[in-house]
């Protein structure tokens, strides 16, 4: 995948050195070749290699669940921490364990499932290539693959009727797949880069990213409409993060502040009603609000983390396993 994104050139060589410490890779000497630096989320790409510019968190988080979410004891749940494009997704069965139990190969980026929040019902989706997205039956059986026009799929979301929306990082487009099938309908949005999307309980689609002028913007596609509406938030959002309905509020995660903003909407205005801080996270490239918890695919810390929701605070569990710049996370159950 071509790693285009919100371009920042300053400090790129410093970030490259930081990456060596974060990933355990050998130090890389500065090159005299031209430097091509770009960002996907807050994750830095230097000369085609996706790395993280976030600082390492030296304060070790707990590697076990100290608090369990309030949900049926017999429910069998699976969590997927999705690494960089073209790598893999690591499978977990929290709260039974925080240790990795399996792997899905040749995927990467973000994931979504067939509920607005909570645990997906039997299936989930993961970006599976430069121009594809694949549906899986839990824990890891592929069901079908859809082609995404123009390539570079970034985000995905499903509404309650089963429609699938897939965002495009490189041009800001949204592709709507009716009943999660077919060739999809391409919709040109006001964004130059689309990062995250999510439906609310009324079937309205919300997504965020950057405008052609590199400003954060939250956009709505009202249900049944073909016209986009820019949403003005009552607070400043620094860097695009996950957009998700949590059962009461429309939420937007800010990757810079590591905070989930809870909004109520009136027309084209979003009023901040609450803030949930994820203490100790470094760069949650995607978050997923489940039942009593929120999962974070942490590109900065290089792991997956579990926080109480809506309480926030420090992580109650940290997944242990194999990761390669986590960019996504999603959860589903039998």
C-alpha positions as CSV (number, residue, x, y, z in Angstrom):
1,X,0.0,0.0,0.0
2,X,1.2,3.5,-0.8
3,X,1.4,5.2,2.6
4,X,0.1,8.7,1.9
5,X,-1.3,10.7,4.7
6,X,-1.0,14.0,6.6
7,X,2.5,15.0,5.7
8,X,5.0,16.2,8.4
9,X,8.6,16.6,7.5
10,X,10.2,18.1,10.6
11,X,11.8,15.6,13.0
12,X,11.4,12.6,10.7
13,X,14.9,11.3,11.3
14,X,14.4,11.6,15.0
15,X,11.2,9.7,14.8
16,X,13.0,7.0,12.8
17,X,15.5,6.6,15.6
18,X,12.7,6.4,18.2
19,X,11.1,3.6,16.1
20,X,14.2,1.5,16.5
21,X,13.8,1.6,20.2
22,X,10.1,1.0,20.1
23,X,10.1,-2.1,17.8
24,X,13.4,-3.7,18.9
25,X,14.8,-3.3,15.4
26,X,18.5,-2.4,14.9
27,X,19.3,1.3,14.7
28,X,19.1,2.7,11.2
29,X,21.7,5.2,10.1
30,X,20.5,8.4,8.4
31,X,20.5,8.1,4.6
32,X,21.5,10.7,2.0
33,X,18.6,9.6,-0.1
34,X,15.5,11.9,-0.3
35,X,13.3,11.6,2.7
36,X,9.6,10.7,2.0
37,X,7.8,11.1,5.3
38,X,4.0,10.9,5.8
39,X,1.5,10.0,8.5
40,X,-1.3,7.5,8.7
41,X,-3.1,8.4,11.9
42,X,-0.2,9.5,14.0
43,X,1.9,6.7,12.7
44,X,4.9,7.8,10.6
45,X,5.9,6.4,7.2
46,X,9.5,7.0,6.2
47,X,10.5,6.0,2.7
48,X,7.6,3.5,2.5
49,X,8.1,1.8,6.0
50,X,5.4,2.5,8.5
51,X,6.8,3.3,11.9
52,X,5.5,5.1,15.0
53,X,6.6,8.6,16.0
54,X,5.1,8.3,19.4
55,X,7.5,8.1,22.3
56,X,7.9,4.8,24.1
57,X,5.9,4.4,27.3
58,X,8.4,3.3,30.0
59,X,5.8,2.8,32.6
60,X,4.8,-0.9,32.3
61,X,1.1,-1.5,32.2
62,X,-0.5,-4.6,33.8
63,X,-0.4,-7.7,31.6
64,X,-3.5,-9.3,33.2
65,X,-7.1,-8.4,33.7
66,X,-7.6,-6.9,37.2
67,X,-11.2,-5.8,36.5
68,X,-13.6,-7.8,34.3
69,X,-16.4,-6.2,32.2
70,X,-20.0,-6.8,33.2
71,X,-21.4,-9.1,30.6
72,X,-22.8,-12.7,30.5
73,X,-20.3,-15.2,31.9
74,X,-21.2,-17.7,29.1
75,X,-20.5,-15.3,26.3
76,X,-17.5,-16.3,24.1
77,X,-15.8,-13.2,22.9
78,X,-12.9,-12.6,20.6
79,X,-10.8,-9.5,20.1
80,X,-8.6,-8.7,17.1
81,X,-5.7,-6.3,17.2
82,X,-4.8,-5.5,13.6
83,X,-1.3,-4.6,12.6
84,X,0.1,-2.6,9.7
85,X,-1.3,-3.2,6.2
86,X,-0.3,-6.5,4.6
87,X,0.8,-8.1,7.9
88,X,-1.7,-9.8,10.3
89,X,-4.3,-9.6,13.0
90,X,-3.6,-11.1,16.4
91,X,-6.6,-12.9,18.0
92,X,-7.4,-12.9,21.8
93,X,-10.2,-14.3,24.0
94,X,-10.4,-11.7,26.7
95,X,-11.4,-11.8,29.6
96,X,-10.5,-15.5,29.6
97,X,-6.9,-14.5,28.9
98,X,-4.7,-11.7,27.6
99,X,-2.4,-14.1,25.7
100,X,-2.7,-14.3,21.9
101,X,-4.5,-17.4,20.7
102,X,-4.3,-17.2,17.0
103,X,-3.4,-15.1,13.9
104,X,-5.1,-14.0,10.7
105,X,-2.5,-13.5,8.0
106,X,-2.3,-11.0,5.1
107,X,-4.5,-8.3,6.6
108,X,-3.9,-5.0,8.2
109,X,-5.4,-1.6,9.0
110,X,-8.8,-1.2,10.6
111,X,-11.7,-3.5,11.4
112,X,-15.5,-3.3,12.0
113,X,-18.4,-5.5,12.8
114,X,-22.2,-5.7,12.5
115,X,-23.1,-3.8,15.7
116,X,-22.8,-0.1,16.4
117,X,-21.0,-0.8,19.7
118,X,-20.5,-3.9,21.9
119,X,-19.5,-7.3,20.5
120,X,-20.2,-8.2,16.9
121,X,-22.6,-11.1,16.2
122,X,-20.5,-14.0,14.7
123,X,-18.8,-12.0,12.0
124,X,-16.4,-9.0,11.5
125,X,-14.5,-7.2,8.7
126,X,-10.8,-6.4,8.2
127,X,-9.1,-4.5,5.5
128,X,-7.4,-7.3,3.6
129,X,-5.3,-5.6,0.9
130,X,-4.5,-2.4,-1.0
131,X,-8.0,-2.5,-2.5
132,X,-9.9,-5.1,-0.5
133,X,-11.9,-5.8,2.6
134,X,-12.8,-9.3,3.9
135,X,-15.5,-10.6,6.1
136,X,-14.7,-13.3,8.6
137,X,-16.7,-15.7,10.8
138,X,-15.2,-15.9,14.3
139,X,-12.7,-16.8,15.2
140,X,-11.0,-16.6,11.7
141,X,-12.9,-18.2,8.8
142,X,-13.0,-16.0,5.7
143,X,-16.5,-15.6,4.2
144,X,-16.2,-13.1,1.4
145,X,-14.1,-10.3,0.0
146,X,-15.2,-7.0,-1.5
147,X,-13.1,-4.8,-3.9
148,X,-12.7,-1.2,-2.8
149,X,-12.5,1.2,-5.8
150,X,-9.4,3.3,-6.0
151,X,-7.7,1.3,-3.3
152,X,-6.2,2.5,0.0
153,X,-9.2,1.6,2.3
154,X,-8.8,3.3,5.7
155,X,-11.9,2.8,7.8
156,X,-15.1,0.7,7.8
157,X,-18.4,0.7,9.6
158,X,-21.8,-1.1,9.5
159,X,-25.3,0.2,10.2
160,X,-28.1,-1.8,11.7
161,X,-29.5,-2.8,8.3
162,X,-26.1,-4.4,7.3
163,X,-24.8,-1.7,4.9
164,X,-21.0,-1.4,4.9
165,X,-19.2,2.0,4.6
166,X,-15.5,2.0,3.7
167,X,-13.4,5.1,3.8
168,X,-10.5,6.0,1.5
169,X,-7.3,7.4,3.0
170,X,-5.8,8.9,-0.2
171,X,-8.7,11.0,-1.5
172,X,-11.3,11.1,1.3
173,X,-14.0,9.2,-0.6
174,X,-16.6,6.9,1.1
175,X,-17.8,3.7,-0.6
176,X,-21.2,2.4,0.5
177,X,-21.8,-1.3,-0.1
178,X,-25.6,-2.0,0.2
179,X,-26.1,-5.1,2.3
180,X,-22.3,-5.4,2.4
181,X,-22.2,-6.7,-1.1
182,X,-21.8,-5.7,-4.8
183,X,-19.4,-3.2,-6.2
184,X,-20.3,-0.3,-3.9
185,X,-21.3,3.3,-4.6
186,X,-18.5,5.9,-4.5
187,X,-19.3,9.2,-2.8
188,X,-17.0,12.2,-2.9
189,X,-16.7,13.9,0.5
190,X,-15.3,17.3,1.6
191,X,-12.2,15.6,3.0
192,X,-8.8,15.1,1.4
193,X,-8.0,12.3,3.8
194,X,-10.6,10.0,5.5
195,X,-9.5,8.3,8.7
196,X,-12.4,6.8,10.7
197,X,-16.2,6.3,10.3
198,X,-19.2,5.1,12.3
199,X,-23.0,5.0,12.1
200,X,-25.3,6.3,14.8
201,X,-28.5,4.6,15.9
202,X,-30.5,6.5,13.3
203,X,-28.5,5.3,10.4
204,X,-26.6,8.5,9.9
205,X,-22.9,8.0,8.9
206,X,-20.2,10.2,10.5
207,X,-16.6,10.2,9.6
208,X,-13.5,12.4,10.3
209,X,-10.2,13.3,8.6
210,X,-8.4,16.3,7.2
211,X,-9.6,18.9,4.7
212,X,-7.5,20.0,1.7
213,X,-6.2,22.7,4.0
214,X,-5.1,20.1,6.6
215,X,-7.7,21.0,9.2
216,X,-9.6,18.4,11.2
217,X,-13.2,18.0,10.1
218,X,-16.1,15.8,11.2
219,X,-18.7,15.1,8.5
220,X,-22.1,13.6,8.4
221,X,-23.9,11.8,5.6
222,X,-27.6,11.8,6.9
223,X,-29.5,8.6,6.3
224,X,-31.1,8.5,2.9
225,X,-29.2,11.6,1.7
226,X,-26.5,12.1,-0.9
227,X,-25.4,15.5,0.6
228,X,-22.7,15.8,3.2
229,X,-22.9,18.1,6.2
230,X,-19.9,19.4,8.1
231,X,-20.4,19.1,11.9
232,X,-18.9,21.8,14.2
233,X,-17.8,20.5,17.6
234,X,-18.0,22.6,20.7
235,X,-14.4,21.7,21.6
236,X,-11.2,21.4,19.5
237,X,-10.2,18.0,18.1
238,X,-6.5,17.8,17.4
239,X,-6.1,14.7,15.4
240,X,-8.7,12.4,13.8
241,X,-9.6,9.2,15.8
242,X,-12.3,6.6,15.8
243,X,-15.9,7.7,15.3
244,X,-18.5,5.4,17.1
245,X,-21.9,5.4,18.6
246,X,-21.7,4.2,22.2
247,X,-25.4,3.7,22.9
248,X,-26.0,7.2,24.1
249,X,-23.5,9.6,22.5
250,X,-21.7,10.0,19.2
251,X,-18.0,9.6,20.2
252,X,-14.8,10.9,18.5
253,X,-11.4,9.8,19.7
254,X,-8.6,12.4,19.6
255,X,-5.3,10.7,18.9
256,X,-3.3,13.6,20.2
257,X,-4.9,13.9,23.6
258,X,-5.8,10.2,24.0
259,X,-9.4,11.2,24.9
260,X,-12.8,10.0,23.7
261,X,-15.2,13.0,23.3
262,X,-18.9,12.2,23.9
263,X,-21.3,14.4,21.9
264,X,-25.0,15.2,21.5
265,X,-26.0,16.6,18.2
266,X,-28.3,19.4,17.2
267,X,-28.4,20.1,13.5
268,X,-24.8,20.7,12.4
269,X,-23.5,21.3,15.9
270,X,-22.0,18.7,18.3
271,X,-22.0,19.6,22.0
272,X,-19.4,18.0,24.2
273,X,-21.1,16.1,27.0
274,X,-18.2,14.2,28.5
275,X,-14.6,13.2,28.1
276,X,-13.0,9.8,28.6
277,X,-9.3,9.7,29.1
278,X,-7.2,6.6,28.2
279,X,-4.3,7.1,30.6
280,X,-1.0,5.4,29.6
281,X,-1.9,4.9,26.0
282,X,0.6,6.2,23.5
283,X,-1.2,6.3,20.1
284,X,-4.6,4.5,19.8
285,X,-4.8,4.3,16.1
286,X,-8.3,2.7,16.4
287,X,-10.5,2.2,19.4
288,X,-13.6,0.0,19.8
289,X,-16.2,0.6,22.5
290,X,-17.6,-2.7,23.6
291,X,-19.7,-3.6,26.7
292,X,-18.2,-1.8,29.7
293,X,-14.8,-1.6,28.1
294,X,-13.0,0.2,25.2
295,X,-10.2,-1.6,23.3
296,X,-7.2,0.3,21.9
297,X,-4.9,-0.8,19.1
298,X,-1.9,1.1,20.3
299,X,0.6,1.9,17.6
300,X,2.8,3.8,20.0
301,X,3.1,1.2,22.7
302,X,3.0,-1.6,20.2
303,X,0.2,-3.6,21.8
304,X,-3.5,-3.9,22.5
305,X,-5.0,-2.3,25.6
306,X,-8.3,-2.6,27.5
307,X,-9.9,0.3,29.4
308,X,-13.0,0.7,31.4
309,X,-15.8,2.6,29.6
310,X,-17.0,5.2,30.2
311,X,-14.8,5.5,33.3
312,X,-11.5,5.5,31.4
313,X,-8.3,5.9,33.5
314,X,-5.4,3.4,33.4
315,X,-5.6,0.2,31.4
316,X,-7.2,-2.8,33.2
317,X,-5.5,-5.2,30.9
318,X,-2.8,-5.3,28.2
319,X,-2.7,-8.0,25.5
320,X,0.5,-10.0,25.0
321,X,1.5,-11.5,21.7
322,X,2.8,-10.6,18.3
323,X,2.3,-7.1,16.9
324,X,3.6,-5.0,14.1
325,X,2.5,-1.4,14.5
326,X,-1.1,-2.0,15.6
327,X,-3.5,0.2,13.6
328,X,-6.9,-1.4,14.3
329,X,-9.0,-3.3,16.8
330,X,-12.5,-4.9,16.8
331,X,-14.4,-7.4,18.9
332,X,-17.1,-10.1,18.2
333,X,-18.8,-13.0,19.9
334,X,-20.5,-16.3,19.2
